[in-house]
Amino acid sequence: MRQRVVRVALTAALVAVVLLAVPLALAIRSSLYAAQRDTLERTALAAAVRVSPDYATGDPVELPKAPAGGHLGLYDPQRRLRAGSGPRTADAPVRGALVGEVVRAPSGGDLVAAVPVSHAERVIGVVRASSPADAVRDRILAVWAVLLGVTVVALAVAVVVARRQARVLAAPLEDLSRHCRAVADGDLNARAAVGSIAEIDQVARTHNAMLQSLSELLRRERDFTANASHQLRTPLTGLRLILETGLAQGDARPALREALDATQRLDQTVDELLRLARADGMPRPRLPDRSVAGLLREIEERWHGLFAHDGRRLELVGGLEAGDVRVPGGPVGEILGILLDNARVHGHGTVRLTVRDLEDALAFDVADEGRLAGHPAHLFERGRSAGGGSGIGLALARDLATRLGGRLSATLTDPTTFTLLVPTGDLQDEDPGGSGTAR
């Protein structure tokens, strides 16, 4: 591209110089020739004024000094040289002047101006002034050489300016090309730099916006795959055990009812994961469709047996009366399920789920008797886990809480305690910028 810009600029400059320099050179040539002819004519006129009518009878003629390198002479009507210097016999310009007209014409390699001398309305002689045409040509060539030098300098300046402009124009495009190659190689964090050229900057901004959207789309797809794998593995295992138990027993109806409940919970989990995958990162209000008492009852039915199977206890503590407060059951239940499963797998001792009323929000505390290692904020980074897990569950729970307009944080490290804050007012009144921070 740089070479093309330089070629275009140089061609434009060359065309402009040719269109200007060629007419200028021709005008200079014509002007110099005309100036020299004017000088010869003035010299001849000055000499003609000094010629006396009596010169034919022998009266001496005093002519001015001849032009440099040229001749100045007086010719009589018989075409003979009577005074000064020049050809011995009259040439064509002198013969032409004998009819009473001023003649300016080249003759024998000279520029000639012939002026008639009149007396009593009769031509009594001709003054001829001449100078070598080579002298004028030399001056013309000297001026043309200067003009050529100026042209060369102008073209050189044009090349320098064109190369600089080519660098200015090509640099952001080359940078954009490098970033596109980096993206093609899999680096979705590459971003094109913004420079000072508005049109190219607009392309870079559009490229960066497109890449940001693409990265966000791919991130959501990866997160959805990881979240689905993480959240569905345990329920599917439990569903298989329920069905196997039902097949081993004579009456399979209780197992089928339990399997149906598990299937409904799986359906709710998939719905929440799909909502999160389609989310744009901003909190969205969800209708409170389940009472806290009913949600706690479902949690106890689902998790009590799992903790008892591991020889541990699950305690639910809360001072809320049934039906007093309603919350979005799907996302809240999913978040609490992740926290309880995290406490069952990585925690120790008794697990307590406490509900606290904070007037404009509900606080759900999930605590066990273990001790949290590492910085609490790192637990919510996807792919990092202090307990050797996949590092997906807590990150997913934080994303669900943010989507809900609430906040999930690790409030205590000894004993390990996680707190989920769920707003009880209009979720649209929540501050989107601060609701997603896990501390």
VOVO-973977 format. One record per residue (C-alpha): residue number from 1; x, y, z. Coordinates in Angstrom, 2 decimals. Layout:
% VOVO-973977
   resi         u         v         w
    NUM         X         Y         Z
...
% end
This chain:
% VOVO-973977
   resi         u         v         w
      1      0.00      0.00      0.00
      2      2.80      2.40      0.82
      3      4.30      2.04     -2.65
      4      0.90      2.61     -4.26
      5      0.37      5.78     -2.25
      6      3.83      7.05     -3.21
      7      3.24      6.22     -6.89
      8     -0.13      7.97     -6.93
      9      1.25     11.05     -5.20
     10      4.32     11.16     -7.44
     11      2.19     10.76    -10.57
     12     -0.12     13.56     -9.46
     13      2.85     15.82     -8.69
     14      4.51     14.97    -12.00
     15      1.34     15.74    -13.97
     16      0.94     19.04    -12.12
     17      4.57     19.98    -12.72
     18      4.36     19.11    -16.43
     19      1.15     21.08    -16.88
     20      2.78     24.05    -15.19
     21      6.43     23.80    -16.25
     22      6.00     23.14    -19.98
     23      3.81     26.21    -20.66
     24      6.05     28.23    -18.36
     25      9.17     27.13    -20.26
     26      7.59     28.04    -23.59
     27      6.47     31.40    -22.19
     28     10.01     32.10    -20.93
     29     11.45     31.26    -24.38
     30      8.99     33.50    -26.17
     31      9.51     36.28    -23.63
     32     13.30     36.24    -23.95
     33     13.18     36.32    -27.75
     34     10.62     39.12    -27.70
     35     12.70     41.09    -25.18
     36     15.81     40.78    -27.36
     37     13.91     41.91    -30.48
     38     12.52     44.88    -28.54
     39     16.06     45.79    -27.48
     40     17.30     45.61    -31.08
     41     14.36     47.69    -32.31
     42     15.00     50.40    -29.71
     43     18.68     50.45    -30.62
     44     17.82     50.78    -34.31
     45     15.29     53.56    -33.62
     46     17.85     55.44    -31.53
     47     20.32     55.18    -34.41
     48     17.75     56.22    -37.03
     49     17.10     59.48    -35.16
     50     20.79     60.40    -35.55
     51     20.91     59.88    -39.30
     52     20.97     63.18    -41.24
     53     19.43     63.45    -44.71
     54     22.75     64.69    -45.94
     55     24.60     61.46    -45.25
     56     24.24     60.54    -48.94
     57     26.40     63.57    -49.87
     58     29.15     62.54    -47.53
     59     27.97     63.96    -44.22
     60     29.41     61.61    -41.56
     61     26.93     59.47    -39.55
     62     27.48     58.88    -35.83
     63     25.70     55.65    -34.85
     64     25.30     54.44    -31.26
     65     27.25     51.52    -29.94
     66     26.27     48.17    -31.48
     67     24.57     45.53    -29.28
     68     26.91     43.16    -27.44
     69     28.21     40.60    -29.93
     70     26.06     42.08    -32.71
     71     26.07     44.71    -35.45
     72     24.56     48.13    -36.11
     73     24.69     49.58    -39.62
     74     23.14     52.11    -41.96
     75     22.08     51.07    -45.48
     76     21.18     53.42    -48.33
     77     18.31     52.85    -50.78
     78     20.72     51.09    -53.08
     79     21.11     48.42    -50.31
     80     24.75     49.27    -49.59
     81     26.30     49.56    -46.15
     82     27.16     53.23    -45.61
     83     28.07     53.28    -41.91
     84     28.48     50.90    -38.96
     85     28.85     47.16    -39.25
     86     26.87     44.38    -40.83
     87     26.58     42.57    -44.14
     88     28.04     44.46    -47.07
     89     24.80     44.21    -48.99
     90     21.30     44.40    -47.60
     91     19.67     41.20    -46.44
     92     15.96     40.35    -46.36
     93     15.05     42.42    -43.26
     94     16.74     45.52    -44.74
     95     15.00     45.05    -48.09
     96     11.73     44.72    -46.27
     97     12.34     47.93    -44.30
     98     13.03     49.89    -47.51
     99      9.31     49.90    -48.20
    100      8.73     51.93    -45.03
    101      7.95     49.24    -42.40
    102      9.84     48.12    -39.30
    103     10.98     44.53    -39.81
    104     11.93     42.09    -37.04
    105     13.11     38.75    -38.40
    106     15.96     36.25    -38.09
    107     18.69     36.31    -40.66
    108     21.80     34.15    -40.91
    109     21.62     32.95    -37.31
    110     21.05     36.45    -35.96
    111     18.07     38.27    -34.62
    112     17.56     41.39    -36.76
    113     15.53     44.56    -36.36
    114     15.46     46.90    -39.38
    115     14.05     50.45    -39.00
    116     13.53     52.74    -42.06
    117     14.93     56.32    -42.05
    118     12.45     58.72    -43.68
    119     12.72     62.28    -44.94
    120     10.09     64.25    -46.81
    121      7.84     61.22    -46.91
    122     10.55     59.21    -48.59
    123     12.77     56.38    -47.26
    124     16.36     57.56    -47.51
    125     17.95     54.63    -45.68
    126     17.57     51.71    -43.22
    127     19.23     51.16    -39.84
    128     19.90     47.48    -39.17
    129     20.57     46.15    -35.59
    130     21.40     42.50    -35.00
    131     22.60     40.15    -32.27
    132     23.44     36.43    -32.26
    133     20.46     34.15    -31.64
    134     22.80     31.78    -29.74
    135     23.11     34.30    -26.89
    136     19.35     34.29    -26.39
    137     19.28     30.53    -26.61
    138     21.97     30.34    -23.93
    139     19.88     32.52    -21.62
    140     16.83     30.41    -22.37
    141     18.72     27.20    -21.56
    142     20.03     28.72    -18.32
    143     16.52     29.68    -17.25
    144     15.22     26.25    -18.27
    145     17.96     24.63    -16.20
    146     16.85     26.62    -13.17
    147     13.24     25.66    -13.88
    148     14.25     22.01    -14.20
    149     16.09     22.18    -10.89
    150     13.03     23.65     -9.19
    151     10.94     20.88    -10.74
    152     13.28     18.19     -9.46
    153     13.24     19.72     -5.97
    154      9.45     19.89     -6.08
    155      9.22     16.22     -7.09
    156     11.69     15.25     -4.36
    157      9.62     17.12     -1.78
    158      6.51     15.41     -3.17
    159      8.17     12.00     -2.75
    160      9.18     12.78      0.84
    161      5.70     14.02      1.73
    162      4.10     11.06     -0.06
    163      6.26      8.55      1.81
    164      5.40     10.20      5.11
    165      1.70     10.22      4.30
    166      1.96      6.63      3.12
    167      3.37      5.65      6.51
    168      0.62      7.57      8.29
    169     -2.08      5.91      6.17
    170     -0.59      2.43      6.08
    171      0.44      2.08      9.75
    172     -3.12      1.76     11.20
    173     -4.16     -0.56      8.37
    174     -1.09     -2.73      8.92
    175     -1.83     -2.76     12.65
    176     -5.43     -3.75     11.91
    177     -4.17     -6.51      9.61
    178     -1.87     -7.84     12.36
    179     -4.75     -7.89     14.84
    180     -6.95     -9.70     12.32
    181     -4.25    -12.33     11.87
    182     -3.96    -12.64     15.65
    183     -7.73    -13.14     15.89
    184     -7.54    -15.73     13.10
    185     -4.87    -17.52     15.15
    186     -7.23    -17.64     18.14
    187     -6.28    -14.56     20.17
    188     -9.70    -13.02     20.87
    189     -8.17    -10.46     23.23
    190     -6.39     -8.64     20.39
    191     -7.69     -5.13     19.85
    192     -6.84     -2.68     17.08
    193     -5.34      0.62     18.15
    194     -7.16      3.86     17.38
    195     -5.11      6.53     15.60
    196     -5.77      9.95     14.08
    197     -7.43      9.10     10.77
    198    -11.19      9.21     11.22
    199    -12.14      6.74      8.49
    200     -9.57      4.13      9.49
    201    -10.37      4.69     13.19
    202    -14.03      3.95     12.45
    203    -12.99      0.64     10.87
    204    -10.84     -0.16     13.92
    205    -13.66      0.67     16.33
    206    -16.10     -1.44     14.34
    207    -13.58     -4.29     14.30
    208    -13.08     -4.03     18.07
    209    -16.83     -3.89     18.71
    210    -17.39     -6.91     16.51
    211    -14.59     -8.78     18.25
    212    -15.99     -7.83     21.66
    213    -19.41     -9.16     20.68
    214    -17.88    -12.32     19.26
    215    -15.77    -12.87     22.39
    216    -18.81    -12.36     24.60
    217    -20.84    -14.80     22.49
    218    -18.11    -17.44     22.64
    219    -17.69    -16.87     26.38
    220    -21.39    -17.42     26.96
    221    -21.34    -20.56     24.87
    222    -18.35    -21.92     26.78
    223    -19.88    -20.93     30.11
    224    -23.19    -22.52     29.18
    225    -21.46    -25.78     28.26
    226    -19.44    -25.78     31.48
    227    -22.43    -24.73     33.60
    228    -24.68    -27.36     32.09
    229    -22.06    -30.06     32.59
    230    -21.50    -28.97     36.19
    231    -25.13    -28.53     37.18
    232    -26.60    -31.57     35.43
    233    -24.02    -34.17     36.40
    234    -25.16    -34.62     40.02
    235    -28.95    -34.50     39.35
    236    -28.63    -37.00     36.52
    237    -26.65    -39.33     38.75
    238    -29.32    -39.01     41.44
    239    -32.08    -39.63     38.91
    240    -30.35    -42.77     37.71
    241    -30.03    -44.04     41.29
    242    -33.71    -43.33     41.91
    243    -34.72    -45.27     38.82
    244    -32.40    -48.15     39.67
    245    -33.85    -48.27     43.18
    246    -37.37    -48.25     41.79
    247    -36.57    -51.13     39.46
    248    -35.12    -53.12     42.37
    249    -38.28    -52.63     44.44
    250    -41.63    -54.19     43.79
    251    -43.60    -50.96     43.78
    252    -41.95    -48.42     41.49
    253    -44.53    -45.65     41.92
    254    -42.73    -43.80     44.77
    255    -39.48    -43.93     42.81
    256    -41.26    -42.66     39.70
    257    -42.79    -39.77     41.63
    258    -39.39    -38.89     43.03
    259    -37.87    -39.21     39.56
    260    -40.56    -36.87     38.21
    261    -39.69    -34.31     40.88
    262    -36.02    -34.64     39.97
    263    -36.89    -34.20     36.29
    264    -38.79    -31.00     37.08
    265    -35.80    -29.70     38.99
    266    -33.60    -30.54     35.99
    267    -35.97    -28.64     33.72
    268    -35.77    -25.60     36.02
    269    -31.98    -25.83     36.07
    270    -31.83    -25.91     32.26
    271    -34.19    -22.90     32.07
    272    -31.99    -20.89     34.43
    273    -28.85    -21.78     32.48
    274    -30.49    -20.77     29.20
    275    -31.66    -17.47     30.68
    276    -28.13    -16.79     31.89
    277    -26.64    -17.69     28.48
    278    -29.01    -15.25     26.75
    279    -28.39    -12.49     29.30
    280    -26.47     -9.35     28.35
    281    -24.91     -8.96     31.78
    282    -27.49     -6.48     33.11
    283    -29.82     -7.36     36.00
    284    -33.38     -8.18     34.99
    285    -36.39     -8.21     37.29
    286    -37.84    -11.65     37.97
    287    -41.28    -12.20     39.34
    288    -41.27    -13.51     42.93
    289    -43.07    -16.79     42.34
    290    -42.29    -18.81     45.48
    291    -42.52    -18.17     49.19
    292    -39.38    -18.43     51.26
    293    -41.03    -21.06     53.48
    294    -41.90    -23.20     50.46
    295    -38.39    -22.80     49.03
    296    -36.79    -23.84     52.32
    297    -39.09    -26.84     52.49
    298    -38.03    -27.98     49.01
    299    -34.38    -27.50     49.89
    300    -34.69    -29.55     53.03
    301    -36.46    -32.38     51.19
    302    -33.81    -32.42     48.49
    303    -30.63    -32.05     50.55
    304    -31.39    -33.59     53.94
    305    -30.92    -37.14     52.69
    306    -27.67    -36.33     50.91
    307    -26.10    -34.82     54.03
    308    -27.45    -37.68     56.18
    309    -25.92    -40.18     53.76
    310    -22.53    -38.50     54.38
    311    -23.07    -38.55     58.17
    312    -23.59    -34.80     58.37
    313    -26.44    -32.50     59.36
    314    -28.31    -29.79     57.52
    315    -29.99    -27.15     59.65
    316    -32.39    -24.51     58.34
    317    -32.70    -21.43     60.54
    318    -35.05    -18.51     59.85
    319    -37.57    -16.28     61.61
    320    -39.79    -15.69     58.59
    321    -43.38    -16.75     58.73
    322    -44.66    -18.81     55.84
    323    -45.98    -16.70     53.01
    324    -44.61    -13.39     54.32
    325    -41.97    -12.95     51.60
    326    -41.79    -14.32     48.06
    327    -38.67    -14.61     45.92
    328    -37.84    -15.84     42.37
    329    -37.67    -19.51     43.25
    330    -35.74    -20.74     40.20
    331    -32.54    -18.69     40.42
    332    -32.52    -18.45     44.23
    333    -33.00    -22.22     44.56
    334    -30.26    -22.84     42.01
    335    -27.80    -20.57     43.85
    336    -28.58    -22.13     47.23
    337    -28.21    -25.58     45.68
    338    -24.73    -24.70     44.45
    339    -23.73    -23.34     47.87
    340    -25.08    -26.43     49.69
    341    -23.37    -28.79     47.25
    342    -20.14    -26.83     47.69
    343    -20.47    -27.11     51.47
    344    -21.22    -30.87     51.21
    345    -18.26    -31.61     48.96
    346    -15.63    -29.20     50.29
    347    -16.90    -28.29     53.77
    348    -16.97    -30.03     57.13
    349    -19.42    -30.66     59.95
    350    -22.93    -29.28     60.21
    351    -24.21    -27.02     57.44
    352    -26.58    -24.21     58.39
    353    -28.83    -22.28     56.04
    354    -29.98    -19.09     57.73
    355    -32.48    -16.59     56.38
    356    -32.33    -12.98     57.60
    357    -34.76    -10.16     56.83
    358    -32.91     -6.89     55.99
    359    -36.13     -4.95     55.20
    360    -35.31     -4.24     51.53
    361    -33.49     -7.54     50.97
    362    -33.21    -11.09     52.22
    363    -29.89    -12.56     53.28
    364    -29.34    -16.32     52.85
    365    -26.29    -17.47     54.81
    366    -24.82    -20.91     54.05
    367    -22.18    -21.86     56.63
    368    -20.30    -25.04     57.56
    369    -17.66    -25.80     60.17
    370    -14.73    -25.78     57.76
    371    -12.15    -23.10     57.14
    372    -11.78    -21.21     53.87
    373     -8.29    -21.18     52.36
    374     -7.07    -18.50     49.98
    375     -8.47    -15.11     49.14
    376    -12.30    -15.18     49.14
    377    -12.57    -13.12     45.93
    378    -10.62    -15.72     43.97
    379    -13.27    -18.36     44.67
    380    -15.63    -16.68     42.25
    381    -13.17    -16.70     39.35
    382    -14.16    -19.30     36.80
    383    -11.72    -22.21     36.72
    384    -10.25    -21.55     40.20
    385    -11.18    -23.60     43.22
    386     -9.69    -23.73     46.69
    387    -10.97    -27.26     47.25
    388     -9.78    -28.99     44.12
    389    -13.08    -28.71     42.25
    390    -13.82    -27.50     38.76
    391    -14.11    -23.86     39.76
    392    -17.45    -23.50     37.96
    393    -20.11    -23.72     40.66
    394    -19.38    -20.53     42.62
    395    -18.74    -18.57     39.41
    396    -22.10    -19.73     38.09
    397    -23.81    -18.85     41.39
    398    -22.30    -15.36     41.26
    399    -23.50    -14.88     37.66
    400    -27.01    -16.01     38.62
    401    -27.03    -13.63     41.58
    402    -25.88    -10.76     39.40
    403    -28.50    -11.56     36.79
    404    -31.10    -11.56     39.56
    405    -29.96     -8.12     40.77
    406    -28.54     -9.53     44.00
    407    -25.08    -10.22     45.31
    408    -23.16    -13.31     46.40
    409    -20.07    -13.02     48.59
    410    -17.90    -14.97     51.01
    411    -18.57    -13.17     54.29
    412    -16.52    -15.37     56.67
    413    -13.51    -17.60     56.21
    414    -13.61    -19.34     59.62
    415    -16.16    -20.86     59.67
    416    -16.76    -20.78     55.93
    417    -19.84    -18.65     55.25
    418    -21.33    -17.51     51.97
    419    -24.11    -14.88     51.88
    420    -26.65    -14.35     49.13
    421    -28.46    -11.00     49.15
    422    -31.77    -11.01     47.27
    423    -33.58     -7.66     46.86
    424    -37.26     -7.80     47.79
    425    -38.20     -4.54     45.99
    426    -38.27     -3.74     42.26
    427    -35.11     -5.18     40.77
    428    -34.99     -2.35     38.27
    429    -34.18      0.04     41.10
    430    -30.99     -1.83     41.88
    431    -27.63     -0.41     40.85
    432    -26.38     -2.56     37.95
    433    -22.83     -1.44     38.42
    434    -22.50     -2.58     42.00
    435    -24.68     -5.64     42.12
    436    -22.24     -7.95     40.43
    437    -19.27     -7.49     42.73
    438    -18.40    -10.54     44.81
    439    -16.48     -9.75     47.99
% end
